Each structure stands twice: as structure tokens, then as C-alpha cells.
Amino acid sequence: MSKKNQMLLNISMIIVSWLTIPLLGSKTIKRYFPATILSILLCSLDLQIGKRRKWWTFYNNPHSSIRNEIPFLIGPMLVMALCTLKWAYGNFYKVSFV
């Protein structure tokens, strides 16, 4: 994939996922945003450790985390973490069996 197409895909991935955030409601965002940020920070730490210890093999050898991991972390992962925390709060059995 060319750099231009990859950048366009990353930007559209972030914009589309952030457009769904208002559907959650402001109360939900205020309540779960700190836990969401913590999960994103832990995941980015895991990615950096995994790269250093060669837990994964990359065929196109990506060097830039700005073009590769950051758009996914601040886009779909952030929104899905908010949705999961909202859905799972107080219903551990619902989440553990699905």
C-alpha cells in the first residue's frame, strides 16, 4: 500500500470511529475515559515491548509507529474500549460468557 493510501486510510479510520463517540453520551465518556486512556497506554507499552523482543514478525518492516499503531489506538481501539466499559460495567457475567 502506498504511503498516501495508508495515510488516507488512517485518517478515515480515526474520523469514522470518533464520529460514533457522541452516540455514547457525555456522562459515559466522562465516566470511562480515564480507564480507556489507561488501556490505550498499556497497549502501546505492550506494542513497544513486543517490537523490542521480536514477539511479532512484520513482512513490510514498519519503522514508524505514527503511521502504523497510533491511528489504530486513538481511533477504533479508543471507541471500542469506551463501548466495552459501558456495556460491561456491573455485568461481569455477561462479559465473561460472551
Secondary structure, 3 states (H helix, E strand, C coil): CCHHHHHHHHHHHHHHHHHCHHHHCHHHHHHHHHHHHHHHHHHHHHHHHHHHHCCCCCCCCCCCHHHHCHHHHHHHHHHHHHHHHHHHCCCHHHHHCC
